[in-house]
């Protein structure tokens, strides 16, 4: 499957301890999200491995209140920001799907598969 680089945002717009959802393929929903945790950027597919549902309960709400964990608000599963590994909940030990990304001229670019099915 080939991939295309899609700009998400300027890197300086991604704040420490915060996450933002994006719709890089213009499918009408945030299919991916990016976060900055411990000054490291990560990009994940917006899909819980438990029941194939989106993670956030409202726009850009992917993290716990203290910004230390990714939370699936449908099931309460909790994931480590650095690895996407589930450490609590029904998908314990499973991982979020990390997407390859790079920085170019101050922009965060994600390598998107041509088709990214949307969770329910």
MDTraj code that builds the backbone (N, CA, C; nanometers):
import mdtraj as md
import numpy as np

residues = "UNK UNK UNK UNK UNK UNK UNK UNK UNK UNK UNK UNK UNK UNK UNK UNK UNK UNK UNK UNK UNK UNK UNK UNK UNK UNK UNK UNK UNK UNK UNK UNK UNK UNK UNK UNK UNK UNK UNK UNK UNK UNK UNK UNK UNK UNK UNK UNK UNK UNK UNK UNK UNK UNK UNK UNK UNK UNK UNK UNK UNK UNK UNK UNK UNK UNK UNK UNK UNK UNK UNK UNK UNK UNK UNK UNK UNK UNK UNK UNK UNK UNK UNK UNK UNK UNK UNK UNK UNK UNK UNK UNK UNK UNK UNK UNK UNK UNK UNK UNK UNK UNK UNK UNK UNK UNK UNK UNK UNK UNK UNK UNK UNK UNK UNK UNK UNK UNK UNK UNK".split()
xyz = np.array([
    [0.0859, -0.1173, 0.0000],
    [0.0000, 0.0000, 0.0000],
    [0.0905, 0.1236, 0.0000],
    [0.0688, 0.2132, -0.0920],
    [0.1501, 0.3341, -0.0973],
    [0.1003, 0.4359, 0.0041],
    [0.1877, 0.5301, 0.0380],
    [0.1527, 0.6307, 0.1382],
    [0.1809, 0.7687, 0.0811],
    [0.1081, 0.8670, 0.1313],
    [0.1277, 1.0046, 0.0910],
    [0.1510, 1.0888, 0.2158],
    [0.2385, 1.1879, 0.2052],
    [0.2671, 1.2752, 0.3188],
    [0.1616, 1.3849, 0.3253],
    [0.1002, 1.3997, 0.4412],
    [-0.0032, 1.5004, 0.4617],
    [0.0379, 1.5930, 0.5756],
    [0.0319, 1.7244, 0.5546],
    [0.0618, 1.8162, 0.6655],
    [-0.0526, 1.8147, 0.7670],
    [-0.0155, 1.8131, 0.8953],
    [-0.1150, 1.8184, 1.0018],
    [-0.1218, 1.9563, 1.0648],
    [-0.0071, 2.0068, 1.1075],
    [-0.0022, 2.1384, 1.1712],
    [0.1436, 2.1818, 1.1809],
    [0.1633, 2.3048, 1.2218],
    [0.2996, 2.3489, 1.2526],
    [0.3380, 2.2843, 1.3853],
    [0.4615, 2.2413, 1.3956],
    [0.5063, 2.1745, 1.5183],
    [0.4911, 2.2623, 1.6414],
    [0.5099, 2.3932, 1.6267],
    [0.4981, 2.4812, 1.7433],
    [0.3529, 2.4985, 1.7887],
    [0.2560, 2.4480, 1.7115],
    [0.1154, 2.4521, 1.7522],
    [0.0759, 2.3324, 1.8379],
    [0.1641, 2.2347, 1.8478],
    [0.1375, 2.1142, 1.9256],
    [0.2024, 2.1307, 2.0631],
    [0.1210, 2.1621, 2.1621],
    [0.1701, 2.1953, 2.2953],
    [0.2001, 2.0716, 2.3788],
    [0.2936, 2.0852, 2.4701],
    [0.3282, 1.9780, 2.5630],
    [0.2048, 1.9362, 2.6434],
    [0.1842, 1.8035, 2.6545],
    [0.0730, 1.7508, 2.7323],
    [-0.0626, 1.7681, 2.6671],
    [-0.0635, 1.7948, 2.5370],
    [-0.1887, 1.8171, 2.4640],
    [-0.1905, 1.7289, 2.3389],
    [-0.3100, 1.7023, 2.2898],
    [-0.3282, 1.6260, 2.1667],
    [-0.4270, 1.6997, 2.0772],
    [-0.4120, 1.6784, 1.9475],
    [-0.5036, 1.7386, 1.8505],
    [-0.5422, 1.6338, 1.7477],
    [-0.6687, 1.6333, 1.7103],
    [-0.7169, 1.5435, 1.6069],
    [-0.7110, 1.6106, 1.4711],
    [-0.6948, 1.5267, 1.3667],
    [-0.6837, 1.5779, 1.2306],
    [-0.7583, 1.4861, 1.1344],
    [-0.8007, 1.5471, 1.0253],
    [-0.8714, 1.4768, 0.9184],
    [-0.7927, 1.4943, 0.7887],
    [-0.6733, 1.4336, 0.7776],
    [-0.5862, 1.4613, 0.6630],
    [-0.6397, 1.4132, 0.5287],
    [-0.7308, 1.3180, 0.5282],
    [-0.7857, 1.2684, 0.4026],
    [-0.9253, 1.3235, 0.3746],
    [-0.9649, 1.4248, 0.4521],
    [-1.0942, 1.4921, 0.4331],
    [-1.2095, 1.3919, 0.4267],
    [-1.2176, 1.3068, 0.5286],
    [-1.3229, 1.2065, 0.5364],
    [-1.4365, 1.2489, 0.6290],
    [-1.4254, 1.3679, 0.6872],
    [-1.5326, 1.4184, 0.7716],
    [-1.5165, 1.3897, 0.9195],
    [-1.4116, 1.3181, 0.9567],
    [-1.3833, 1.2882, 1.0984],
    [-1.2329, 1.2918, 1.1208],
    [-1.1938, 1.3154, 1.2433],
    [-1.0517, 1.3112, 1.2770],
    [-1.0061, 1.1654, 1.2772],
    [-0.9352, 1.1259, 1.1733],
    [-0.8906, 0.9878, 1.1603],
    [-0.7568, 0.9618, 1.2276],
    [-0.6841, 1.0684, 1.2605],
    [-0.5557, 1.0559, 1.3302],
    [-0.5481, 1.1628, 1.4382],
    [-0.4558, 1.1432, 1.5321],
    [-0.4283, 1.2489, 1.6287],
    [-0.2794, 1.2526, 1.6567],
    [-0.2337, 1.3715, 1.6914],
    [-0.0934, 1.3930, 1.7255],
    [-0.0877, 1.4484, 1.8661],
    [0.0201, 1.4156, 1.9357],
    [0.0385, 1.4660, 2.0711],
    [0.1846, 1.4963, 2.0960],
    [0.2070, 1.5784, 2.1965],
    [0.3431, 1.6041, 2.2439],
    [0.3450, 1.5674, 2.3917],
    [0.4345, 1.4730, 2.4255],
    [0.4466, 1.4260, 2.5635],
    [0.5949, 1.4071, 2.5928],
    [0.6427, 1.4618, 2.7039],
    [0.7862, 1.4607, 2.7362],
    [0.8684, 1.5149, 2.6199],
    [0.8137, 1.6173, 2.5560],
    [0.8750, 1.6872, 2.4428],
    [0.8964, 1.5977, 2.3207],
    [0.8264, 1.4853, 2.3148],
    [0.8317, 1.3962, 2.1992],
    [0.6962, 1.3988, 2.1295],
    [0.6989, 1.4075, 1.9976],
    [0.5760, 1.4069, 1.9185],
    [0.5456, 1.2634, 1.8774],
    [0.4190, 1.2282, 1.8802],
    [0.3709, 1.0975, 1.8350],
    [0.2444, 1.1204, 1.7525],
    [0.2215, 1.0335, 1.6554],
    [0.1000, 1.0381, 1.5745],
    [0.0399, 0.8979, 1.5732],
    [-0.0901, 0.8906, 1.6049],
    [-0.1607, 0.7627, 1.6094],
    [-0.2885, 0.7697, 1.5271],
    [-0.3306, 0.6535, 1.4799],
    [-0.4627, 0.6420, 1.4189],
    [-0.5655, 0.6564, 1.5298],
    [-0.6738, 0.7258, 1.5034],
    [-0.7797, 0.7489, 1.6024],
    [-0.8725, 0.6272, 1.6040],
    [-0.8240, 0.5216, 1.6681],
    [-0.8975, 0.3951, 1.6708],
    [-0.8573, 0.3151, 1.7942],
    [-0.9551, 0.2794, 1.8761],
    [-0.9293, 0.1948, 1.9911],
    [-0.9170, 0.0498, 1.9428],
    [-0.8151, -0.0240, 1.9865],
    [-0.8017, -0.1629, 1.9422],
    [-0.9080, -0.2558, 2.0004],
    [-0.9842, -0.2083, 2.0982],
    [-1.0849, -0.2931, 2.1620],
    [-1.2057, -0.3161, 2.0719],
    [-1.2747, -0.2101, 2.0313],
    [-1.3952, -0.2260, 1.9508],
    [-1.3964, -0.1400, 1.8252],
    [-1.2786, -0.0961, 1.7810],
    [-1.2685, -0.0181, 1.6575],
    [-1.3554, 0.1075, 1.6612],
    [-1.3469, 0.1821, 1.7711],
    [-1.4179, 0.3092, 1.7841],
    [-1.3179, 0.4223, 1.8024],
    [-1.3640, 0.5435, 1.7759],
    [-1.2792, 0.6603, 1.7968],
    [-1.2528, 0.6788, 1.9459],
    [-1.1415, 0.7417, 1.9788],
    [-1.0985, 0.7541, 2.1180],
    [-1.1580, 0.8737, 2.1920],
    [-1.1676, 0.9882, 2.1266],
    [-1.2023, 1.1127, 2.1967],
    [-1.3511, 1.1229, 2.2255],
    [-1.3827, 1.1943, 2.3330],
    [-1.5245, 1.2175, 2.3647],
    [-1.5742, 1.3486, 2.3065],
    [-1.4839, 1.4392, 2.2718],
    [-1.5157, 1.5591, 2.1957],
    [-1.3870, 1.6081, 2.1311],
    [-1.3975, 1.7046, 2.0435],
    [-1.2841, 1.7502, 1.9637],
    [-1.1572, 1.7696, 2.0472],
    [-1.0507, 1.7036, 2.0064],
    [-0.9167, 1.7148, 2.0646],
    [-0.9057, 1.6652, 2.2087],
    [-1.0001, 1.5858, 2.2576],
    [-0.9950, 1.5322, 2.3943],
    [-0.9518, 1.3861, 2.3920],
    [-0.8211, 1.3663, 2.3774],
    [-0.7628, 1.2327, 2.3707],
    [-0.6881, 1.1957, 2.4983],
    [-0.6496, 1.2950, 2.5772],
    [-0.5637, 1.2704, 2.6927],
    [-0.6396, 1.2821, 2.8243],
    [-0.5839, 1.2182, 2.9254],
    [-0.6373, 1.2323, 3.0608],
    [-0.6240, 1.3777, 3.1043],
    [-0.6935, 1.4145, 3.2104],
    [-0.6939, 1.5537, 3.2575],
    [-0.5534, 1.6054, 3.2865],
    [-0.4639, 1.5180, 3.3340],
    [-0.3274, 1.5611, 3.3644],
    [-0.2343, 1.5515, 3.2433],
    [-0.2866, 1.5066, 3.1286],
    [-0.2065, 1.4991, 3.0066],
    [-0.1059, 1.3861, 3.0037],
    [-0.1180, 1.2904, 3.0959],
    [-0.0175, 1.1844, 3.1075],
    [-0.0535, 1.0550, 3.0354],
    [-0.1810, 1.0355, 3.0003],
    [-0.2244, 0.9125, 2.9351],
    [-0.3227, 0.9438, 2.8223],
    [-0.3225, 0.8600, 2.7204],
    [-0.4262, 0.8635, 2.6166],
    [-0.5422, 0.7809, 2.6708],
    [-0.6638, 0.8301, 2.6557],
    [-0.7805, 0.7616, 2.7114],
    [-0.8836, 0.7360, 2.6019],
    [-0.9374, 0.6143, 2.5999],
    [-1.0523, 0.5842, 2.5148],
    [-1.1758, 0.6117, 2.5993],
    [-1.2484, 0.7125, 2.5625],
    [-1.3616, 0.7526, 2.6442],
    [-1.4821, 0.6605, 2.6288],
    [-1.4808, 0.5702, 2.5314],
    [-1.5890, 0.4730, 2.5171],
    [-1.5750, 0.3594, 2.6188],
    [-1.4510, 0.3204, 2.6493],
    [-1.4277, 0.2027, 2.7341],
    [-1.3430, 0.2309, 2.8572],
    [-1.2815, 0.3477, 2.8650],
    [-1.1945, 0.3786, 2.9768],
    [-1.0550, 0.3214, 2.9638],
    [-1.0222, 0.2633, 2.8493],
    [-0.8868, 0.2108, 2.8287],
    [-0.7864, 0.3255, 2.8363],
    [-0.6684, 0.2963, 2.8892],
    [-0.5637, 0.3974, 2.9024],
    [-0.4375, 0.3479, 2.8328],
    [-0.3739, 0.4393, 2.7593],
    [-0.2585, 0.4059, 2.6768],
    [-0.1418, 0.4976, 2.7096],
    [-0.0198, 0.4443, 2.7007],
    [0.1000, 0.5249, 2.7207],
    [0.1242, 0.6114, 2.5973],
    [0.1437, 0.7412, 2.6147],
    [0.1653, 0.8290, 2.5000],
    [0.2892, 0.7926, 2.4175],
    [0.3938, 0.7461, 2.4815],
    [0.5190, 0.7195, 2.4105],
    [0.5127, 0.5971, 2.3200],
    [0.4301, 0.4979, 2.3559],
    [0.4289, 0.3722, 2.2808],
    [0.2914, 0.3333, 2.2284],
    [0.1853, 0.3927, 2.2836],
    [0.0505, 0.3542, 2.2462],
    [0.0037, 0.2255, 2.3114],
    [0.0836, 0.1694, 2.4034],
    [0.0468, 0.0445, 2.4686],
    [-0.0644, 0.0667, 2.5705],
    [-0.1648, -0.0209, 2.5687],
    [-0.2741, -0.0145, 2.6658],
    [-0.2248, -0.0704, 2.7993],
    [-0.2393, 0.0101, 2.9049],
    [-0.1963, -0.0334, 3.0378],
    [-0.3136, -0.0543, 3.1332],
    [-0.4354, -0.0212, 3.0855],
    [-0.5545, -0.0407, 3.1665],
    [-0.6752, -0.0496, 3.0747],
    [-0.7618, -0.1470, 3.1005],
    [-0.8863, -0.1566, 3.0248],
    [-0.8986, -0.2857, 2.9470],
    [-1.0020, -0.2951, 2.8649],
    [-1.0350, -0.4204, 2.7972],
    [-0.9356, -0.4631, 2.6891],
    [-0.8473, -0.3751, 2.6469],
    [-0.7491, -0.4116, 2.5436],
    [-0.6071, -0.4128, 2.6005],
    [-0.5954, -0.4473, 2.7277],
    [-0.4674, -0.4503, 2.7989],
    [-0.3605, -0.5217, 2.7162],
    [-0.2463, -0.4557, 2.6994],
    [-0.1355, -0.5135, 2.6254],
    [-0.1388, -0.4860, 2.4757],
    [-0.2533, -0.4470, 2.4216],
    [-0.2606, -0.4111, 2.2799],
    [-0.2091, -0.2687, 2.2619],
    [-0.1910, -0.2278, 2.1368],
    [-0.1361, -0.0952, 2.1088],
    [-0.2212, -0.0176, 2.0094],
    [-0.2142, 0.1139, 2.0237],
    [-0.2691, 0.2014, 1.9209],
    [-0.1804, 0.1900, 1.7975],
    [-0.2376, 0.2175, 1.6817],
    [-0.1600, 0.2109, 1.5580],
    [-0.0832, 0.3408, 1.5388],
    [0.0493, 0.3332, 1.5529],
    [0.1352, 0.4494, 1.5312],
    [0.1515, 0.4720, 1.3813],
    [0.1539, 0.5979, 1.3414],
    [0.1733, 0.6323, 1.2012],
    [0.3069, 0.7030, 1.1855],
    [0.3798, 0.6724, 1.0785],
    [0.5083, 0.7394, 1.0562],
    [0.4870, 0.8869, 1.0242],
    [0.5785, 0.9684, 1.0732],
    [0.5670, 1.1125, 1.0514],
    [0.7059, 1.1714, 1.0408],
    [0.7122, 1.2957, 0.9958],
    [0.8392, 1.3675, 0.9890],
    [0.8112, 1.5160, 1.0055],
    [0.9177, 1.5912, 1.0211],
    [0.9088, 1.7367, 1.0304],
    [0.9749, 1.7944, 0.9067],
    [0.9098, 1.8922, 0.8462],
    [0.9691, 1.9602, 0.7309],
    [0.9320, 2.1070, 0.7354],
    [1.0329, 2.1912, 0.7398],
    [1.0137, 2.3363, 0.7419],
    [0.9197, 2.3801, 0.8534],
    [0.9286, 2.3130, 0.9699],
    [0.8477, 2.3492, 1.0851],
    [0.7087, 2.2873, 1.0865],
    [0.6764, 2.2054, 0.9868],
    [0.5455, 2.1406, 0.9780],
    [0.5552, 1.9942, 1.0170],
    [0.4510, 1.9429, 1.0808],
    [0.4384, 1.8011, 1.1124],
    [0.3664, 1.7348, 0.9952],
    [0.4327, 1.6387, 0.9326],
    [0.3758, 1.5655, 0.8201],
    [0.3574, 1.4198, 0.8596],
    [0.2452, 1.3616, 0.8234],
    [0.2192, 1.2214, 0.8541],
    [0.2145, 1.1440, 0.7229],
    [0.2679, 1.0226, 0.7263],
    [0.2598, 0.9337, 0.6107],
    [0.1296, 0.8565, 0.6221],
    [0.0337, 0.8914, 0.5366],
    [-0.0987, 0.8304, 0.5421],
    [-0.1119, 0.7225, 0.4358],
    [-0.1677, 0.6062, 0.4748],
    [-0.2063, 0.5115, 0.3709],
    [-0.3127, 0.5789, 0.2843],
    [-0.3229, 0.5383, 0.1591],
    [-0.4203, 0.6018, 0.0697],
    [-0.5618, 0.5896, 0.1210],
    [-0.5928, 0.4768, 0.1838],
    [-0.7260, 0.4595, 0.2434],
    [-0.7095, 0.4241, 0.3887],
    [-0.7784, 0.4946, 0.4730],
    [-0.7738, 0.4701, 0.6166],
    [-0.9176, 0.4534, 0.6633],
    [-0.9641, 0.3293, 0.6799],
    [-1.1029, 0.3095, 0.7212],
    [-1.1330, 0.3807, 0.8513],
    [-1.2545, 0.4322, 0.8617],
    [-1.2975, 0.5054, 0.9804],
    [-1.3614, 0.4110, 1.0810],
    [-1.3252, 0.4247, 1.2083],
    [-1.3953, 0.3490, 1.3114],
    [-1.5365, 0.4012, 1.3296],
    [-1.6191, 0.3205, 1.3903],
    [-1.7587, 0.3576, 1.4145],
    [-1.7791, 0.4608, 1.5186],
])
top = md.Topology()
chain = top.add_chain()
for i, resn in enumerate(residues, 1):
    res = top.add_residue(resn, chain, resSeq=i)
    for name in ("N", "CA", "C"):
        top.add_atom(name, md.element.get_by_symbol(name[0]), res)
traj = md.Trajectory(xyz[None], top)
